[in-house]
Structure formats: structure tokens, C-alpha cells
Amino acid sequence: MEHIVTVQTAVTAFADFMEPTDAELDAIELESPLILAEVDLLDAQIKAMDHPANEIDARRIRRARNRMLDARRDLANRTAGASTAGGAA
């Protein structure tokens, strides 16, 4: 049996350098509504797989999909506005 302690030391030796930057954290925060909406959609789909299909599950999935699409649209609009700010005169 080989011990993993030496590998752990090598992996965690660069932990200080692997922290996310402020820009990366801002990007994650900007995308978090979309990420949460995608998780909600996945949860609804998983719940629907647990038993025979019914109208309530279909409605739950449809609403979750619409929230996810709204979040995706909002993110696209925010990022498009940020990239064109201060553009051509």
C-alpha cells in the first residue's frame, strides 16, 4: 500500500498561487444567477425521473427552463453591454 502523503504535499505546495483572482471571483458572481437557474432545472429534471411523468413535473421543468433562459438572456445582455461600453464615437 502506497501512502499518498508525498503526493498531497506536492499538490498543496502551490495552494497560495491557485487562489482565484478578483476578476475571476467577479465573473463567478456575474454568472451565479445562471448557475443557480441551471441547478434548479437539473433538480426539476431529476425529480421528474423518479416517477412516471405527470403534468406537475412538466410544469415544474418548463418554469425552471424559462428561468434558466431568462438568466442566460440577462447574462448575455450584461456582458454585451460591458464589452461595448465606451465604444465607437
DSSP file (Angstrom, degrees, kcal/mol; ACC not computed):
  #  RESIDUE AA STRUCTURE BP1 BP2  ACC     N-H-->O    O-->H-N    N-H-->O    O-->H-N    TCO  KAPPA ALPHA  PHI   PSI    X-CA   Y-CA   Z-CA
    1    1 A M              0   0    0      0, 0.0     2,-0.4     0, 0.0     0, 0.0   0.000 360.0 360.0 360.0 126.4    0.0    0.0    0.0
    2    2 A E        -     0   0    0      2,-0.0     2,-0.3     1,-0.0     0, 0.0  -0.744 360.0-128.3 -95.2 140.4    1.4    3.3   -1.0
    3    3 A H        -     0   0    0     -2,-0.4     3,-0.3     1,-0.1     4,-0.2  -0.638   5.2-152.2 -86.9 145.4    0.9    6.4    1.0
    4    4 A I  S  > S+     0   0    0     -2,-0.3     4,-2.6     1,-0.2     5,-0.2   0.380  70.9 100.4 -96.4   2.8   -0.5    9.5   -0.6
    5    5 A V  H  > S+     0   0    0      1,-0.2     4,-2.1     2,-0.2    -1,-0.2   0.889  81.1  50.0 -59.3 -43.0    1.1   11.9    1.8
    6    6 A T  H  > S+     0   0    0     -3,-0.3     4,-1.7     1,-0.2    -1,-0.2   0.880 112.1  48.2 -66.2 -36.1    4.0   12.8   -0.5
    7    7 A V  H  > S+     0   0    0     -4,-0.2     4,-2.4     2,-0.2    -2,-0.2   0.901 109.0  54.1 -68.9 -39.5    1.6   13.5   -3.4
    8    8 A Q  H  X S+     0   0    0     -4,-2.6     4,-2.6     1,-0.2    -2,-0.2   0.897 106.7  51.8 -61.2 -40.4   -0.5   15.6   -1.2
    9    9 A T  H  X S+     0   0    0     -4,-2.1     4,-0.8     1,-0.2    -1,-0.2   0.916 111.1  47.2 -62.4 -42.7    2.4   17.7   -0.2
   10   10 A A  H  < S+     0   0    0     -4,-1.7     4,-0.4     1,-0.2    -2,-0.2   0.875 113.9  47.8 -67.2 -36.7    3.3   18.3   -3.9
   11   11 A V  H >< S+     0   0    0     -4,-2.4     3,-0.7     1,-0.2    -2,-0.2   0.910 116.3  41.4 -72.0 -42.0   -0.3   19.1   -4.8
   12   12 A T  H >< S+     0   0    0     -4,-2.6     3,-1.4     1,-0.2     4,-0.2   0.488  90.8  88.2 -86.5  -1.8   -0.8   21.6   -1.9
   13   13 A A  T 3< S+     0   0    0     -4,-0.8     3,-0.3     1,-0.3    -1,-0.2   0.803  94.2  42.5 -64.9 -27.2    2.6   23.2   -2.3
   14   14 A F  T X> S+     0   0    0     -3,-0.7     4,-0.8    -4,-0.4     3,-0.8   0.121  77.7 116.1-104.6  19.8    1.2   25.6   -4.8
   15   15 A A  G X4 S+     0   0    0     -3,-1.4     3,-0.7     1,-0.3     4,-0.2   0.853  72.3  56.7 -60.4 -36.2   -2.1   26.4   -3.0
   16   16 A D  G >4 S+     0   0    0     -3,-0.3     3,-0.6    -4,-0.2    -1,-0.3   0.840 108.7  47.1 -64.6 -31.4   -1.2   30.1   -2.5
   17   17 A F  G <4 S+     0   0    0     -3,-0.8    -1,-0.2     1,-0.2    -2,-0.2   0.611 103.7  63.0 -84.3 -12.1   -0.8   30.5   -6.2
   18   18 A M  G << S+     0   0    0     -4,-0.8    -1,-0.2    -3,-0.7    -2,-0.2   0.322  71.2 119.4 -99.4   8.1   -4.0   28.8   -7.1
   19   19 A E  S <  S-     0   0    0     -3,-0.6     2,-0.1    -4,-0.2    -3,-0.0  -0.463  73.1-103.3 -70.0 143.9   -6.4   31.2   -5.4
   20   20 A P        -     0   0    0      0, 0.0    -1,-0.1     0, 0.0    -2,-0.1  -0.397  35.2-121.6 -68.9 146.2   -8.9   32.8   -7.8
   21   21 A T     >  -     0   0    0      1,-0.1     4,-2.3    -2,-0.1     5,-0.2  -0.294  26.2-104.0 -78.3 169.2   -8.2   36.4   -8.7
   22   22 A D  H  > S+     0   0    0      1,-0.2     4,-2.3     2,-0.2     5,-0.2   0.878 123.2  53.5 -61.8 -37.5  -10.6   39.2   -8.0
   23   23 A A  H  > S+     0   0    0      2,-0.2     4,-2.1     1,-0.2    -1,-0.2   0.897 108.7  48.8 -65.0 -40.2  -11.6   39.3  -11.7
   24   24 A E  H  > S+     0   0    0      2,-0.2     4,-2.2     1,-0.2    -2,-0.2   0.900 111.3  49.6 -66.5 -40.2  -12.4   35.5  -11.6
   25   25 A L  H  X S+     0   0    0     -4,-2.3     4,-2.4     2,-0.2    -2,-0.2   0.885 110.1  51.2 -65.5 -38.1  -14.5   36.0   -8.5
   26   26 A D  H  X S+     0   0    0     -4,-2.3     4,-2.3     2,-0.2    -2,-0.2   0.900 109.6  50.4 -64.2 -40.4  -16.4   38.9  -10.2
   27   27 A A  H  X S+     0   0    0     -4,-2.1     4,-1.9     2,-0.2    -2,-0.2   0.898 110.4  49.4 -64.7 -40.0  -17.0   36.7  -13.2
   28   28 A I  H  X S+     0   0    0     -4,-2.2     4,-1.0     2,-0.2    -2,-0.2   0.920 111.4  49.1 -64.1 -43.2  -18.4   33.9  -11.0
   29   29 A E  H  < S+     0   0    0     -4,-2.4     3,-0.4     1,-0.2    -2,-0.2   0.883 109.8  51.9 -63.9 -37.5  -20.6   36.3   -9.2
   30   30 A L  H  < S+     0   0    0     -4,-2.3     4,-0.3     1,-0.2    -1,-0.2   0.871 115.6  41.2 -65.0 -37.1  -21.9   37.7  -12.5
   31   31 A E  H  X S+     0   0    0     -4,-1.9     4,-2.3     1,-0.2     3,-0.5   0.520  87.9  96.0 -88.6  -6.8  -22.7   34.1  -13.7
   32   32 A S  H  X S+     0   0    0     -4,-1.0     4,-2.7    -3,-0.4     5,-0.2   0.846  79.1  54.9 -60.6 -37.8  -24.2   32.9  -10.4
   33   33 A P  H  > S+     0   0    0      0, 0.0     4,-2.1     0, 0.0    -1,-0.2   0.918 111.8  45.6 -60.5 -39.0  -27.8   33.6  -11.3
   34   34 A L  H  > S+     0   0    0     -3,-0.5     4,-2.5    -4,-0.3    -2,-0.2   0.919 112.3  50.8 -67.2 -42.8  -27.4   31.5  -14.4
   35   35 A I  H  X S+     0   0    0     -4,-2.3     4,-2.1     1,-0.2    -1,-0.2   0.924 111.7  47.4 -60.9 -44.8  -25.6   28.7  -12.5
   36   36 A L  H  X S+     0   0    0     -4,-2.7     4,-2.2     1,-0.2    -1,-0.2   0.883 111.2  51.1 -65.4 -38.0  -28.4   28.6   -9.9
   37   37 A A  H  X S+     0   0    0     -4,-2.1     4,-2.2    -5,-0.2    31,-0.3   0.890 109.6  50.4 -66.1 -38.7  -31.1   28.5  -12.5
   38   38 A E  H  X S+     0   0    0     -4,-2.5     4,-2.4     2,-0.2    -2,-0.2   0.880 109.6  50.9 -65.9 -37.2  -29.3   25.6  -14.3
   39   39 A V  H  X S+     0   0    0     -4,-2.1     4,-2.6     2,-0.2    -2,-0.2   0.910 109.2  51.1 -65.3 -41.8  -29.1   23.8  -11.0
   40   40 A D  H  X S+     0   0    0     -4,-2.2     4,-2.3     2,-0.2    -2,-0.2   0.905 110.3  49.4 -61.8 -41.5  -32.9   24.3  -10.4
   41   41 A L  H  X S+     0   0    0     -4,-2.2     4,-2.3    23,-0.3    -2,-0.2   0.926 111.2  49.0 -62.7 -44.6  -33.6   23.0  -13.9
   42   42 A L  H  X S+     0   0    0     -4,-2.4     4,-2.4     1,-0.2    -2,-0.2   0.901 110.0  51.9 -62.7 -40.5  -31.5   19.9  -13.2
   43   43 A D  H  X S+     0   0    0     -4,-2.6     4,-2.5     2,-0.2    -1,-0.2   0.912 109.7  49.3 -60.8 -43.2  -33.2   19.4   -9.9
   44   44 A A  H  X S+     0   0    0     -4,-2.3     4,-1.8     1,-0.2    -2,-0.2   0.897 111.5  49.0 -63.8 -40.0  -36.6   19.5  -11.6
   45   45 A Q  H  X S+     0   0    0     -4,-2.3     4,-1.1     2,-0.2    -2,-0.2   0.886 111.1  49.7 -67.6 -38.1  -35.5   17.0  -14.3
   46   46 A I  H  X S+     0   0    0     -4,-2.4     4,-0.7     1,-0.2     3,-0.4   0.914 109.4  51.4 -66.4 -42.5  -34.1   14.7  -11.6
   47   47 A K  H >< S+     0   0    0     -4,-2.5     3,-0.8     1,-0.2     4,-0.3   0.878 107.9  53.3 -60.7 -37.4  -37.4   14.8   -9.6
   48   48 A A  H >< S+     0   0    0     -4,-1.8     3,-0.7     1,-0.2    -1,-0.2   0.767 103.1  57.4 -70.4 -25.2  -39.3   14.0  -12.8
   49   49 A M  H 3< S+     0   0    0     -4,-1.1    -1,-0.2    -3,-0.4    -2,-0.2   0.671  91.3  73.1 -77.1 -16.1  -37.2   10.9  -13.4
   50   50 A D  T << S+     0   0    0     -3,-0.8    -1,-0.2    -4,-0.7    -2,-0.2   0.666 109.7   8.5 -75.9 -17.1  -38.1    9.5  -10.0
   51   51 A H  S <  S-     0   0    0     -3,-0.7     3,-0.1    -4,-0.3    -1,-0.0  -0.927 101.2 -56.9-153.4 172.1  -41.7    8.6  -11.0
   52   52 A P        -     0   0    0      0, 0.0    -2,-0.1     0, 0.0    -1,-0.0  -0.200  69.3 -90.5 -57.7 149.3  -44.0    8.4  -14.0
   53   53 A A        +     0   0    0     -4,-0.1     2,-0.3     4,-0.1    -4,-0.0  -0.281  53.4 169.7 -62.8 141.5  -44.4   11.6  -16.0
   54   54 A N     >  -     0   0    0     -3,-0.1     4,-1.9     1,-0.1     5,-0.1  -0.922  47.1-100.0-145.9 172.6  -47.2   13.9  -14.9
   55   55 A E  H  > S+     0   0    0     -2,-0.3     4,-2.5     1,-0.2     5,-0.2   0.839 116.8  56.9 -66.6 -35.1  -48.4   17.5  -15.6
   56   56 A I  H  > S+     0   0    0      2,-0.2     4,-2.5     1,-0.2    -1,-0.2   0.919 108.4  46.7 -64.8 -43.0  -47.0   18.9  -12.4
   57   57 A D  H  > S+     0   0    0      2,-0.2     4,-2.6     1,-0.2     5,-0.2   0.909 111.8  51.1 -64.5 -41.2  -43.5   17.7  -13.3
   58   58 A A  H  X S+     0   0    0     -4,-1.9     4,-2.5     1,-0.2    -2,-0.2   0.911 112.0  47.2 -62.0 -41.4  -43.8   19.0  -16.9
   59   59 A R  H  X S+     0   0    0     -4,-2.5     4,-2.5     2,-0.2    -2,-0.2   0.902 111.4  51.1 -65.5 -41.3  -44.9   22.4  -15.5
   60   60 A R  H  X S+     0   0    0     -4,-2.5     4,-2.2     2,-0.2    -2,-0.2   0.910 112.9  45.5 -62.6 -43.2  -42.0   22.5  -13.0
   61   61 A I  H  X S+     0   0    0     -4,-2.6     4,-2.8     2,-0.2    -2,-0.2   0.917 112.3  51.3 -67.0 -42.9  -39.5   21.7  -15.7
   62   62 A R  H  X S+     0   0    0     -4,-2.5     4,-2.3    -5,-0.2    -2,-0.2   0.915 112.2  46.0 -61.6 -43.5  -41.0   24.3  -18.1
   63   63 A R  H  X S+     0   0    0     -4,-2.5     4,-2.4     2,-0.2    -1,-0.2   0.908 113.5  48.9 -66.4 -41.3  -40.8   27.0  -15.4
   64   64 A A  H  X S+     0   0    0     -4,-2.2     4,-2.2    -5,-0.2   -23,-0.3   0.900 111.2  50.5 -64.6 -39.6  -37.3   26.1  -14.5
   65   65 A R  H  X S+     0   0    0     -4,-2.8     4,-2.6     2,-0.2    -2,-0.2   0.908 110.1  50.1 -64.6 -40.9  -36.3   26.1  -18.1
   66   66 A N  H  X S+     0   0    0     -4,-2.3     4,-2.5     2,-0.2    -2,-0.2   0.903 110.4  49.5 -64.9 -40.2  -37.8   29.6  -18.6
   67   67 A R  H  X S+     0   0    0     -4,-2.4     4,-2.3     2,-0.2    -1,-0.2   0.896 111.7  49.7 -63.9 -38.6  -36.0   30.9  -15.5
   68   68 A M  H  X S+     0   0    0     -4,-2.2     4,-2.4   -31,-0.3    -2,-0.2   0.914 111.4  47.9 -66.1 -42.5  -32.8   29.5  -16.9
   69   69 A L  H  X S+     0   0    0     -4,-2.6     4,-2.5     2,-0.2    -2,-0.2   0.889 111.4  51.1 -66.2 -38.1  -33.4   31.1  -20.3
   70   70 A D  H  X S+     0   0    0     -4,-2.5     4,-2.7     2,-0.2    -2,-0.2   0.924 111.3  47.5 -62.2 -43.9  -34.2   34.4  -18.6
   71   71 A A  H  X S+     0   0    0     -4,-2.3     4,-2.3     2,-0.2   -37,-0.2   0.887 111.8  50.4 -65.3 -38.5  -31.0   34.2  -16.6
   72   72 A R  H  X S+     0   0    0     -4,-2.4     4,-2.4     2,-0.2    -2,-0.2   0.914 111.8  47.9 -65.4 -42.1  -29.0   33.3  -19.8
   73   73 A R  H  X S+     0   0    0     -4,-2.5     4,-2.6     2,-0.2    -2,-0.2   0.929 111.7  49.6 -63.0 -45.4  -30.5   36.3  -21.6
   74   74 A D  H  X S+     0   0    0     -4,-2.7     4,-2.4     1,-0.2    -2,-0.2   0.902 111.7  48.8 -61.8 -41.0  -29.8   38.7  -18.7
   75   75 A L  H  X S+     0   0    0     -4,-2.3     4,-2.7     2,-0.2     5,-0.3   0.917 111.2  49.7 -64.8 -42.7  -26.2   37.5  -18.5
   76   76 A A  H  X S+     0   0    0     -4,-2.4     4,-2.2     1,-0.2    -2,-0.2   0.901 112.1  48.4 -63.0 -40.2  -25.7   37.9  -22.3
   77   77 A N  H  X S+     0   0    0     -4,-2.6     4,-2.0     2,-0.2    -1,-0.2   0.895 112.7  47.9 -67.7 -39.0  -27.2   41.4  -22.1
   78   78 A R  H  X S+     0   0    0     -4,-2.4     4,-1.8     2,-0.2    -2,-0.2   0.923 115.2  44.1 -67.5 -43.0  -24.9   42.4  -19.2
   79   79 A T  H  X S+     0   0    0     -4,-2.7     4,-1.8     2,-0.2    -2,-0.2   0.862 113.0  51.4 -72.5 -33.7  -21.8   41.0  -20.8
   80   80 A A  H  X S+     0   0    0     -4,-2.2     4,-1.2    -5,-0.3    -1,-0.2   0.905 111.4  47.9 -67.3 -40.0  -22.6   42.5  -24.2
   81   81 A G  H  X S+     0   0    0     -4,-2.0     4,-0.6     1,-0.2    -2,-0.2   0.856 111.4  50.8 -67.8 -34.6  -23.2   45.9  -22.6
   82   82 A A  H  < S+     0   0    0     -4,-1.8     3,-0.3     1,-0.2    -1,-0.2   0.846 109.8  49.2 -72.7 -33.4  -19.9   45.7  -20.7
   83   83 A S  H  < S+     0   0    0     -4,-1.8    -1,-0.2     1,-0.2    -2,-0.2   0.750 115.2  43.1 -79.9 -21.5  -17.9   44.8  -23.7
   84   84 A T  H >< S+     0   0    0     -4,-1.2     3,-1.4    -5,-0.1    -1,-0.2   0.440  82.2 123.3-102.0   0.0  -19.3   47.7  -25.8
   85   85 A A  T 3< S+     0   0    0     -4,-0.6    -3,-0.0    -3,-0.3    -4,-0.0  -0.390  82.3  13.4 -63.1 134.6  -19.1   50.4  -23.2
   86   86 A G  T 3  S+     0   0    0     -2,-0.1    -1,-0.3     2,-0.1     3,-0.1   0.804  99.7 148.3  71.3  29.2  -17.0   53.3  -24.3
   87   87 A G    <   -     0   0    0     -3,-1.4    -2,-0.1     1,-0.2    -3,-0.1   0.436  47.9 -16.8 -76.4-145.4  -17.1   52.0  -27.9
   88   88 A A              0   0    0      1,-0.1    -1,-0.2    -4,-0.0    -2,-0.1  -0.187 360.0 360.0 -64.5 149.0  -17.1   53.9  -31.2
   89   89 A A              0   0    0     -3,-0.1    -1,-0.1     0, 0.0    -2,-0.0   0.437 360.0 360.0 -86.2 360.0  -17.9   57.6  -31.3
